[in-house]
């Protein structure tokens, strides 16, 4: 799949949030020993590895030419998948907020040839932070940062594994796979008002799957994609069922195209 970029369907983000909250808590206590003090993962700009990325001015991608954003339109799944992927690639940077059950996360990201992600995860049971930069991963639990190392101790190995899994989920092909799994999508008759976490409101077309579909063993009873008139991705909402247990996750994208600085937490 080549380059890894940050376009994550709500279903897979839910799994990642759960892993980040619970995955490190049972690992060795010795793994935190000797970890250096950490700076904020996304605020400092002192490291040359953390130059702010910027996106060119956005125009609707050519891949969206076959996606009619108008009342009652029907859209083939493959065409919608290509449009969403191309639009996120065109922006290059942004922030994503995800809520699911008792968990929520906020992720700052850039994607392209130099992908990076940093964010915070919170739930009833735990809180965590993460930084994935280049080929390196860090996860913070219990106030300590742990750097991933496939050859390290139990906790370092787990951090490395979570980072690699996140990068796999972040590939645009995953979102394309989810959307393309439903052959037909329907645009609502009117736009929906979406309130984003940056305080801004936007009206976006609500596009839903025409009928339930299966994606890698999960029954997607409803999957919603919100796009503005120029195909800017506003978010998605997925309701799925595995083993008879339904789950709904909502994700919002905002501040797309704004510069993002992400650096190692050391």
C-alpha positions, 0 to 999 in steps of 0.5 A, spaced: 500 500 500 505 504 500 505 511 503 501 511 510 496 516 511 491 518 516 484 516 514 481 512 519 474 509 519 470 509 526 470 502 527 477 501 527 479 507 531 474 504 536 479 498 537 485 502 537 482 507 542 481 501 547 488 498 545 491 504 547 487 505 554 488 497 556 494 495 552 500 497 556 497 497 563 498 489 564 505 490 562 512 489 566 513 495 571 520 495 570 519 498 563 518 505 565 524 505 569 529 510 566 525 513 561 527 520 560 522 526 562 517 528 556 515 534 553 508 535 550 508 531 544 505 536 539 507 543 542 514 544 542 517 546 535 525 545 538 526 539 534 529 539 527 525 532 526 518 536 528 518 541 522 510 544 522 507 541 515 503 545 511 498 543 506 497 547 499 490 550 498 484 545 497 480 544 491 475 539 490 479 533 487 478 530 480 476 523 484 470 527 486 467 528 479 463 522 479 460 523 486 454 528 486 453 531 492 446 533 492 439 531 494 437 524 493 443 522 489 445 515 489 453 514 489 457 507 487 461 505 493 467 505 489 466 512 487 465 515 494 471 511 497 476 514 492 473 521 493 474 521 500 481 518 500 483 523 495 480 529 499 484 527 505 490 526 501 489 533 498 488 537 505 495 533 508 494 535 515 488 536 521 485 533 527 480 528 529 476 527 535 473 520 536 467 518 541 465 511 542 461 508 548 465 511 554 472 513 550 474 519 546 480 521 543 483 527 539 489 526 534 493 531 530 496 528 524 499 529 518 500 524 512 503 523 506 511 521 505 512 523 512 506 521 516 506 522 524 500 522 529 500 524 536 494 524 541 490 523 547 485 518 549 481 518 555 476 513 558 472 511 564 478 506 566 484 510 564 488 515 560 493 515 555 497 519 550 501 517 544 506 519 538 507 515 532 513 519 528 516 516 522 518 508 524 518 510 531 512 509 537 511 512 544 505 511 548 504 514 555 501 510 561 501 512 568 505 518 567 511 515 563 512 515 556 515 508 553 518 507 546 516 501 542 522 496 541 520 490 537 526 486 541 525 490 548 521 488 554 513 486 554 511 493 554 516 496 549 514 490 544 506 492 545 508 499 544 511 497 537 506 493 536 500 498 537 504 503 533 505 498 527 497 496 527 495 504 527 499 505 521 496 499 518 489 502 520 491 509 517 492 507 510 487 510 506 485 503 503 482 501 509 477 507 509 476 505 501 475 498 503 469 500 508 466 504 504 467 500 497 464 494 501 457 497 500 455 498 493 450 503 493 450 510 498 444 515 498 445 522 499 439 525 504 434 530 502 437 536 506 444 537 509 446 536 516 448 541 521 455 538 525 458 542 531 465 540 531 470 540 537 474 546 534 467 550 536 465 551 528 459 549 525 458 546 518 452 544 514 454 537 510 451 532 506 449 526 510 451 520 506 449 513 508 449 506 506 443 503 502 443 497 506 447 493 511 453 490 509 459 486 512 466 488 513 471 483 515 466 480 520 462 486 523 455 487 520 455 495 519 448 496 520 449 504 518 455 507 516 454 515 515 459 519 511 459 527 512 461 531 506 461 539 505 459 541 498 467 541 496 467 534 498 471 536 504 470 530 509 467 532 516 466 526 519 463 519 519 459 515 524 459 507 524 454 503 527 456 495 527 455 489 531 459 483 532 457 477 536 450 480 537 453 487 541 452 493 537 456 499 538 456 506 535 462 511 534 462 518 531 468 521 528 469 528 526 475 531 522 477 539 523 482 544 522 484 540 516 490 543 512 492 547 518 500 546 520 501 540 525 507 540 529 509 533 532 515 531 535 518 525 539 516 526 547 523 526 549 
